């Protein structure tokens, strides 16, 4: 197997989150923590073609992504800037870069079977409703009970399909002893800092690890090793001169290896 560079995307800000839509779009959330501003970019996941770059909406910072449903990105604000509770809904069209609808009364939870499940807090507790994800209008005027909501939430969670993904796991020698020789050969006697993260793609062992470098700071590297030949076919330094461990720096989508480099660059490689 070979790993061939497909494309890369760079930001002048810190990349905060990566999400892939059902329609094959890579959404990148980046933040300027000094200016307190958030930006959204969108690429064709297969080609790297930029659909839009550094787009902002009216709320510049206290905002985040709840979910992407089709080509609709659902965003939330926060109950208070210093508290994590979500409030309000902003439905943003990835194709037109326009806000389809907003609602400052409801809180978004998930979209399932063509309905957006939302709630509103009242003095007597939370109440649940269904909205049309494209318009924000009621798709059912009737209030839904909490039991109905929880059943649908379970069905939604159960039907989520992650078969196209490989997400890194924390390596444990006790449960993955057969991989220990690969790891020892790769780290070359270095003292590992934090957890080794790994994933498997076909015959490849994918590995993210940290060690202390000559500057007495932390260096983060990625390696891809053919398991049967115990041969490293690809390696990349993801971060240099860190002060702390950086997890979740890679994942796989279909046949694409996606690396987060220096917190400001996404590198996409095709595994063939």
C-alpha positions, 0 to 999 in steps of 0.5 A: 500500500502507498500513501500519496498526498492529495491536498492540504488546507492552511489557516492563519488561525487555530483549527478547532474542529473538522466535520464531514457532511453526508454529501462529501464536504469537509467543514473546518472550524477555526478560531482566533482566540486573541480576537475572539472570532470563529471562522468556517471553511468548507472543502470538497473532501475528495478533491480539496476544492474550496467551496468557501473560506473563512466565512463568519456569521453575525455572532463572531465567537460564542458559537459552535457546530451542533451537527451537519445534516445533508448540506445544512450546518446547525449552529448554536450559541451559548446560554452564557459566554462562560457556560457550556449550555447551548441555546438558539439555533442557526441553520446555515446552508453550506452551498449558498453560505446563507442562513436558512433560518434562526430560532432564539427560543429552541435548543437543537438536539438532532435531526432524524427521519426528516425532523429536527428535534428541539426543546424549549425550557419552561418553568415546568421543565423542558418541552420537545417539538419537531421542526422542518430542518429546511425552514425551521417551521413546525413539522408537527404542532404537537408537543412531544413527550420526553419518553418519545424524545428519548426513544427517537434519540436512541434510534438516531444514535443506533443508526449513525453509521461510522463505517467509513471512519477510523478514529484513533484509540488509546493504545494499551499493551495489555489488549494489543500486545501483538503490536508492541514490536511495531511500536518499539521499532517506530519510537526508536527508544524514545521516552513516550509522553502521554498516550500512544493513539493508533488505528488500523486501516487494512494492513496498516498500523497508524500511530500518533505519539509524543516524545521530548525533543532536543529542546526539552519540549514535546514533539508529536509524530505520526507513522504508518506501518505495514503490519505484515512487513513491519515496515514504515511507509509514511511518517510526518511530524505533526507538531514541534516544540509543544508544551503539552500532549495533543490528542486526536491529530489524525483520522481516516475517512474512506481511503483518505488519511487526514492529519492536523499539522501544527494546529493550523494545517490539514493535510489529506493523503490518499491510501492506495 
